[in-house]
Amino acid sequence: MKQGFTLVEIMIVVAIIGIILSISVPSFIRARETSRATACQANLKQYDAAKQQWAMENRKNISDPAPENSDLIGSTLYIKVTPQCPNSGTYNLGDMNSDPACSIGTSLSATTTAWHHILIR
């Protein structure tokens, strides 16, 4: 009797591996994209908190221009290291009456409490 696997057995194993991959790969891709979106949201919240602190400390109101990155990012400022978008987007601070946003479409959720209303009008 010969030892080894038959062609049919090998084809069945390859088919099972293919089925497992076809089920799991989309889940892994979706998890990676969700993770990137969550990281982007966290960066936007960090920018928003820094912008809010800057506005309060400098007594800014809604009609004043928004801060520049150099006003917020530095070793002695509100954010120590420039946040990087995990999807290679760029962050826009927006004006004093809007939330920061990312060029890939991520923004702070509608459930986030806006702080603009506390600025002096």
N, CA and C atoms as an extended XYZ file, in Angstrom:
363
Properties=species:S:1:pos:R:3:atomname:S:1:resname:S:1:resid:I:1 pbc="F F F"
N         0.842       -1.183        0.000 N   MET     1
C         0.000        0.000        0.000 CA  MET     1
C         0.884        1.242        0.000 C   MET     1
N         0.558        2.195       -0.849 N   LYS     2
C         1.314        3.445       -0.930 CA  LYS     2
C         0.881        4.390        0.181 C   LYS     2
N         1.868        5.127        0.704 N   GLN     3
C         1.544        6.128        1.722 CA  GLN     3
C         1.505        7.499        1.063 C   GLN     3
N         0.705        8.410        1.639 N   GLY     4
C         0.590        9.765        1.117 CA  GLY     4
C        -0.866       10.150        0.932 C   GLY     4
N        -1.037       11.347        0.416 N   PHE     5
C        -2.384       11.874        0.222 CA  PHE     5
C        -2.771       11.755       -1.242 C   PHE     5
N        -4.027       11.527       -1.472 N   THR     6
C        -4.519       11.481       -2.845 CA  THR     6
C        -4.830       12.897       -3.305 C   THR     6
N        -4.970       13.051       -4.589 N   LEU     7
C        -5.283       14.360       -5.161 CA  LEU     7
C        -6.613       14.883       -4.628 C   LEU     7
N        -7.580       14.027       -4.452 N   VAL     8
C        -8.894       14.433       -3.945 CA  VAL     8
C        -8.774       14.972       -2.521 C   VAL     8
N        -7.987       14.315       -1.685 N   GLU     9
C        -7.811       14.782       -0.303 CA  GLU     9
C        -7.153       16.157       -0.269 C   GLU     9
N        -6.149       16.360       -1.086 N   ILE    10
C        -5.468       17.658       -1.135 CA  ILE    10
C        -6.420       18.733       -1.641 C   ILE    10
N        -7.228       18.415       -2.648 N   MET    11
C        -8.192       19.394       -3.172 CA  MET    11
C        -9.238       19.757       -2.118 C   MET    11
N        -9.673       18.806       -1.319 N   ILE    12
C       -10.650       19.089       -0.258 CA  ILE    12
C       -10.042       20.019        0.783 C   ILE    12
N        -8.792       19.758        1.185 N   VAL    13
C        -8.121       20.618        2.170 CA  VAL    13
C        -7.957       22.031        1.614 C   VAL    13
N        -7.551       22.167        0.358 N   VAL    14
C        -7.395       23.486       -0.264 CA  VAL    14
C        -8.740       24.201       -0.336 C   VAL    14
N        -9.803       23.484       -0.654 N   ALA    15
C       -11.137       24.093       -0.710 CA  ALA    15
C       -11.572       24.580        0.666 C   ALA    15
N       -11.308       23.802        1.703 N   ILE    16
C       -11.670       24.217        3.068 CA  ILE    16
C       -10.886       25.461        3.472 C   ILE    16
N        -9.599       25.485        3.168 N   ILE    17
C        -8.785       26.675        3.478 CA  ILE    17
C        -9.311       27.885        2.714 C   ILE    17
N        -9.695       27.710        1.462 N   GLY    18
C       -10.261       28.811        0.671 CA  GLY    18
C       -11.546       29.341        1.267 C   GLY    18
N       -12.401       28.456        1.740 N   ILE    19
C       -13.663       28.886        2.365 CA  ILE    19
C       -13.385       29.670        3.642 C   ILE    19
N       -12.459       29.169        4.458 N   ILE    20
C       -12.115       29.868        5.704 CA  ILE    20
C       -11.560       31.251        5.398 C   ILE    20
N       -10.678       31.360        4.402 N   LEU    21
C       -10.121       32.662        4.031 CA  LEU    21
C       -11.188       33.608        3.491 C   LEU    21
N       -12.103       33.090        2.690 N   SER    22
C       -13.143       33.961        2.125 CA  SER    22
C       -14.075       34.503        3.204 C   SER    22
N       -14.168       33.813        4.319 N   ILE    23
C       -14.991       34.299        5.427 CA  ILE    23
C       -14.210       35.260        6.313 C   ILE    23
N       -12.936       34.955        6.571 N   SER    24
C       -12.181       35.731        7.554 CA  SER    24
C       -11.540       37.004        7.006 C   SER    24
N       -11.074       37.016        5.769 N   VAL    25
C       -10.374       38.186        5.231 CA  VAL    25
C       -11.246       39.443        5.237 C   VAL    25
N       -12.501       39.401        4.791 N   PRO    26
C       -13.321       40.617        4.870 CA  PRO    26
C       -13.487       41.138        6.309 C   PRO    26
N       -13.556       40.233        7.270 N   SER    27
C       -13.668       40.655        8.671 CA  SER    27
C       -12.401       41.365        9.127 C   SER    27
N       -11.239       40.844        8.728 N   PHE    28
C        -9.983       41.488        9.091 CA  PHE    28
C        -9.864       42.865        8.449 C   PHE    28
N       -10.272       42.977        7.202 N   ILE    29
C       -10.216       44.268        6.510 CA  ILE    29
C       -11.152       45.267        7.178 C   ILE    29
N       -12.359       44.828        7.516 N   ARG    30
C       -13.327       45.702        8.182 CA  ARG    30
C       -12.802       46.140        9.549 C   ARG    30
N       -12.175       45.233       10.285 N   ALA    31
C       -11.617       45.573       11.599 CA  ALA    31
C       -10.490       46.594       11.462 C   ALA    31
N        -9.660       46.452       10.435 N   ARG    32
C        -8.570       47.403       10.225 CA  ARG    32
C        -9.115       48.793        9.899 C   ARG    32
N       -10.123       48.858        9.035 N   GLU    33
C       -10.714       50.146        8.675 CA  GLU    33
C       -11.407       50.794        9.875 C   GLU    33
N       -12.080       49.995       10.677 N   THR    34
C       -12.725       50.517       11.885 CA  THR    34
C       -11.684       51.067       12.842 C   THR    34
N       -10.584       50.363       12.978 N   SER    35
C        -9.500       50.812       13.850 CA  SER    35
C        -8.912       52.135       13.362 C   SER    35
N        -8.720       52.252       12.062 N   ARG    36
C        -8.185       53.501       11.508 CA  ARG    36
C        -9.154       54.662       11.714 C   ARG    36
N       -10.440       54.422       11.507 N   ALA    37
C       -11.435       55.480       11.706 CA  ALA    37
C       -11.483       55.903       13.170 C   ALA    37
N       -11.363       54.952       14.084 N   THR    38
C       -11.362       55.262       15.512 CA  THR    38
C       -10.135       56.089       15.882 C   THR    38
N        -8.978       55.734       15.330 N   ALA    39
C        -7.757       56.498       15.593 CA  ALA    39
C        -7.878       57.913       15.038 C   ALA    39
N        -8.476       58.051       13.869 N   CYS    40
C        -8.674       59.375       13.273 CA  CYS    40
C        -9.606       60.214       14.146 C   CYS    40
N       -10.678       59.603       14.635 N   GLN    41
C       -11.607       60.313       15.530 CA  GLN    41
C       -10.895       60.762       16.806 C   GLN    41
N       -10.034       59.906       17.344 N   ALA    42
C        -9.287       60.262       18.556 CA  ALA    42
C        -8.374       61.458       18.286 C   ALA    42
N        -7.727       61.483       17.121 N   ASN    43
C        -6.884       62.621       16.758 CA  ASN    43
C        -7.709       63.896       16.632 C   ASN    43
N        -8.898       63.791       16.026 N   LEU    44
C        -9.764       64.967       15.886 CA  LEU    44
C       -10.215       65.478       17.250 C   LEU    44
N       -10.511       64.573       18.166 N   LYS    45
C       -10.899       64.987       19.520 CA  LYS    45
C        -9.737       65.672       20.226 C   LYS    45
N        -8.518       65.186       19.980 N   GLN    46
C        -7.336       65.808       20.564 CA  GLN    46
C        -7.167       67.228       20.015 C   GLN    46
N        -7.329       67.388       18.703 N   TYR    47
C        -7.262       68.724       18.105 CA  TYR    47
C        -8.360       69.627       18.664 C   TYR    47
N        -9.564       69.090       18.799 N   ASP    48
C       -10.686       69.887       19.292 CA  ASP    48
C       -10.440       70.346       20.724 C   ASP    48
N        -9.933       69.456       21.566 N   ALA    49
C        -9.646       69.823       22.959 CA  ALA    49
C        -8.551       70.884       23.024 C   ALA    49
N        -7.520       70.744       22.192 N   ALA    50
C        -6.439       71.732       22.169 CA  ALA    50
C        -6.951       73.081       21.674 C   ALA    50
N        -7.789       73.045       20.659 N   LYS    51
C        -8.372       74.281       20.111 CA  LYS    51
C        -9.239       74.971       21.162 C   LYS    51
N       -10.000       74.179       21.898 N   GLN    52
C       -10.859       74.721       22.955 CA  GLN    52
C       -10.015       75.358       24.061 C   GLN    52
N        -8.973       74.663       24.490 N   GLN    53
C        -8.106       75.211       25.535 CA  GLN    53
C        -7.451       76.499       25.064 C   GLN    53
N        -6.951       76.490       23.831 N   TRP    54
C        -6.298       77.668       23.275 CA  TRP    54
C        -7.266       78.850       23.248 C   TRP    54
N        -8.505       78.600       22.818 N   ALA    55
C        -9.504       79.667       22.719 CA  ALA    55
C        -9.821       80.253       24.090 C   ALA    55
N        -9.949       79.407       25.089 N   MET    56
C       -10.274       79.901       26.431 CA  MET    56
C        -9.107       80.666       27.041 C   MET    56
N        -7.899       80.138       26.899 N   GLU    57
C        -6.734       80.803       27.483 CA  GLU    57
C        -6.419       82.125       26.797 C   GLU    57
N        -6.736       82.234       25.519 N   ASN    58
C        -6.446       83.457       24.772 CA  ASN    58
C        -7.674       84.346       24.594 C   ASN    58
N        -8.739       84.014       25.289 N   ARG    59
C        -9.982       84.797       25.276 CA  ARG    59
C       -10.458       85.093       23.851 C   ARG    59
N       -10.590       84.049       23.078 N   LYS    60
C       -11.032       84.192       21.691 CA  LYS    60
C       -12.542       84.038       21.607 C   LYS    60
N       -13.126       84.671       20.610 N   ASN    61
C       -14.559       84.480       20.381 CA  ASN    61
C       -14.768       83.901       18.985 C   ASN    61
N       -16.010       83.660       18.652 N   ILE    62
C       -16.332       82.959       17.409 CA  ILE    62
C       -15.845       83.708       16.171 C   ILE    62
N       -15.831       85.018       16.199 N   SER    63
C       -15.428       85.779       15.016 CA  SER    63
C       -13.912       85.841       14.837 C   SER    63
N       -13.153       85.416       15.828 N   ASP    64
C       -11.689       85.439       15.714 CA  ASP    64
C       -11.205       84.313       14.799 C   ASP    64
N       -10.039       84.510       14.187 N   PRO    65
C        -9.496       83.441       13.342 CA  PRO    65
C        -9.103       82.218       14.175 C   PRO    65
N        -9.152       81.074       13.547 N   ALA    66
C        -8.797       79.822       14.227 CA  ALA    66
C        -7.292       79.773       14.473 C   ALA    66
N        -6.871       78.980       15.428 N   PRO    67
C        -5.432       78.862       15.683 CA  PRO    67
C        -4.729       78.113       14.554 C   PRO    67
N        -3.452       78.364       14.426 N   GLU    68
C        -2.615       77.620       13.486 CA  GLU    68
C        -2.066       76.396       14.215 C   GLU    68
N        -1.530       75.460       13.451 N   ASN    69
C        -0.900       74.295       14.082 CA  ASN    69
C         0.200       74.714       15.049 C   ASN    69
N         0.932       75.771       14.692 N   SER    70
C         2.028       76.229       15.550 CA  SER    70
C         1.522       76.788       16.880 C   SER    70
N         0.246       77.182       16.949 N   ASP    71
C        -0.339       77.651       18.210 CA  ASP    71
C        -0.694       76.485       19.131 C   ASP    71
N        -0.879       75.304       18.563 N   LEU    72
C        -1.358       74.156       19.336 CA  LEU    72
C        -0.312       73.077       19.565 C   LEU    72
N         0.625       72.934       18.629 N   ILE    73
C         1.550       71.800       18.670 CA  ILE    73
C         2.959       72.267       18.993 C   ILE    73
N         3.528       71.693       20.021 N   GLY    74
C         4.890       71.997       20.438 CA  GLY    74
C         5.173       71.345       21.775 C   GLY    74
N         6.433       71.292       22.137 N   SER    75
C         6.798       70.578       23.364 CA  SER    75
C         6.218       71.216       24.621 C   SER    75
N         5.905       72.507       24.573 N   THR    76
C         5.328       73.168       25.751 CA  THR    76
C         3.888       73.613       25.516 C   THR    76
N         3.282       73.161       24.424 N   LEU    77
C         1.920       73.584       24.096 CA  LEU    77
C         0.915       72.478       24.400 C   LEU    77
N        -0.235       72.512       23.774 N   TYR    78
C        -1.355       71.620       24.090 CA  TYR    78
C        -1.169       70.203       23.559 C   TYR    78
N        -0.558       70.071       22.390 N   ILE    79
C        -0.288       68.766       21.782 CA  ILE    79
C         1.221       68.669       21.584 C   ILE    79
N         1.822       67.620       22.097 N   LYS    80
C         3.287       67.489       22.038 CA  LYS    80
C         3.794       67.073       20.657 C   LYS    80
N         3.109       66.133       20.003 N   VAL    81
C         3.537       65.607       18.702 CA  VAL    81
C         2.372       65.730       17.724 C   VAL    81
N         2.665       66.127       16.494 N   THR    82
C         1.619       66.286       15.483 CA  THR    82
C         0.909       64.962       15.222 C   THR    82
N        -0.413       64.911       15.417 N   PRO    83
C        -1.157       63.680       15.124 CA  PRO    83
C        -1.142       63.381       13.626 C   PRO    83
N        -0.964       62.119       13.282 N   GLN    84
C        -0.946       61.684       11.886 CA  GLN    84
C        -2.193       60.862       11.596 C   GLN    84
N        -2.858       61.172       10.503 N   CYS    85
C        -4.038       60.407       10.105 CA  CYS    85
C        -3.598       59.012        9.663 C   CYS    85
N        -4.211       57.967       10.197 N   PRO    86
C        -3.824       56.610        9.813 CA  PRO    86
C        -4.142       56.271        8.356 C   PRO    86
N        -5.008       57.042        7.717 N   ASN    87
C        -5.341       56.821        6.307 CA  ASN    87
C        -4.654       57.831        5.398 C   ASN    87
N        -3.628       58.500        5.902 N   SER    88
C        -2.838       59.486        5.151 CA  SER    88
C        -3.634       60.718        4.755 C   SER    88
N        -4.669       61.046        5.504 N   GLY    89
C        -5.421       62.273        5.264 CA  GLY    89
C        -4.741       63.448        5.948 C   GLY    89
N        -5.292       64.633        5.743 N   THR    90
C        -4.781       65.822        6.427 CA  THR    90
C        -5.888       66.398        7.294 C   THR    90
N        -5.501       66.968        8.410 N   TYR    91
C        -6.470       67.534        9.342 CA  TYR    91
C        -6.646       69.019        9.081 C   TYR    91
N        -7.898       69.470        9.154 N   ASN    92
C        -8.244       70.873        8.995 CA  ASN    92
C        -8.867       71.334       10.305 C   ASN    92
N        -8.274       72.339       10.928 N   LEU    93
C        -8.787       72.814       12.213 CA  LEU    93
C       -10.135       73.501       12.087 C   LEU    93
N       -10.438       74.053       10.936 N   GLY    94
C       -11.697       74.776       10.769 CA  GLY    94
C       -11.642       76.125       11.467 C   GLY    94
N       -12.735       76.862       11.393 N   ASP    95
C       -12.771       78.150       12.082 CA  ASP    95
C       -13.200       77.938       13.531 C   ASP    95
N       -13.361       79.024       14.264 N   MET    96
C       -13.690       78.921       15.686 CA  MET    96
C       -15.095       78.387       15.915 C   MET    96
N       -15.925       78.406       14.897 N   ASN    97
C       -17.313       77.981       15.054 CA  ASN    97
C       -17.562       76.579       14.490 C   ASN    97
N       -16.486       75.834       14.185 N   SER    98
C       -16.671       74.489       13.634 CA  SER    98
C       -15.656       73.520       14.231 C   SER    98
N       -15.962       72.255       14.094 N   ASP    99
C       -15.080       71.209       14.603 CA  ASP    99
C       -13.984       70.904       13.596 C   ASP    99
N       -12.862       70.386       14.064 N   PRO   100
C       -11.826       69.926       13.141 CA  PRO   100
C       -12.348       68.770       12.287 C   PRO   100
N       -11.776       68.603       11.103 N   ALA   101
C       -12.195       67.521       10.207 CA  ALA   101
C       -10.973       66.956        9.499 C   ALA   101
N       -11.155       65.779        8.927 N   CYS   102
C       -10.083       65.116        8.182 CA  CYS   102
C       -10.435       65.143        6.695 C   CYS   102
N        -9.424       65.217        5.849 N   SER   103
C        -9.662       65.299        4.407 CA  SER   103
C       -10.271       64.023        3.830 C   SER   103
N       -10.197       62.913        4.539 N   ILE   104
C       -10.790       61.675        4.026 CA  ILE   104
C       -12.248       61.526        4.413 C   ILE   104
N       -12.794       62.514        5.100 N   GLY   105
C       -14.220       62.498        5.403 CA  GLY   105
C       -14.560       62.227        6.847 C   GLY   105
N       -13.584       61.896        7.669 N   THR   106
C       -13.865       61.652        9.080 CA  THR   106
C       -14.074       62.982        9.788 C   THR   106
N       -15.061       63.038       10.646 N   SER   107
C       -15.291       64.239       11.445 CA  SER   107
C       -15.768       63.815       12.818 C   SER   107
N       -15.852       64.770       13.719 N   LEU   108
C       -16.368       64.449       15.043 CA  LEU   108
C       -17.837       64.107       14.913 C   LEU   108
N       -18.284       63.141       15.656 N   SER   109
C       -19.671       62.675       15.531 CA  SER   109
C       -20.648       63.736       16.004 C   SER   109
N       -21.872       63.600       15.560 N   ALA   110
C       -22.915       64.558       15.938 CA  ALA   110
C       -23.227       64.482       17.423 C   ALA   110
N       -22.855       63.380       18.057 N   THR   111
C       -23.134       63.246       19.486 CA  THR   111
C       -22.118       63.980       20.343 C   THR   111
N       -21.009       64.414       19.739 N   THR   112
C       -20.016       65.161       20.500 CA  THR   112
C       -20.592       66.531       20.845 C   THR   112
N       -20.495       66.902       22.092 N   THR   113
C       -21.019       68.191       22.521 CA  THR   113
C       -20.149       69.308       21.961 C   THR   113
N       -20.754       70.213       21.254 N   ALA   114
C       -20.014       71.341       20.699 CA  ALA   114
C       -19.674       72.322       21.811 C   ALA   114
N       -18.469       72.837       21.765 N   TRP   115
C       -18.040       73.777       22.793 CA  TRP   115
C       -18.095       75.212       22.296 C   TRP   115
N       -18.407       75.405       21.020 N   HIS   116
C       -18.368       76.750       20.439 CA  HIS   116
C       -19.331       77.704       21.137 C   HIS   116
N       -20.421       77.169       21.667 N   HIS   117
C       -21.424       78.038       22.278 CA  HIS   117
C       -20.919       78.705       23.550 C   HIS   117
N       -19.838       78.215       24.142 N   ILE   118
C       -19.357       78.835       25.377 CA  ILE   118
C       -18.410       79.995       25.105 C   ILE   118
N       -17.978       80.150       23.852 N   LEU   119
C       -17.099       81.266       23.530 CA  LEU   119
C       -17.883       82.569       23.567 C   LEU   119
N       -17.184       83.629       23.870 N   ILE   120
C       -17.818       84.948       23.928 CA  ILE   120
C       -18.255       85.342       22.525 C   ILE   120
N       -19.482       85.753       22.395 N   ARG   121
C       -19.991       86.139       21.076 CA  ARG   121
C       -19.909       87.630       20.895 C   ARG   121
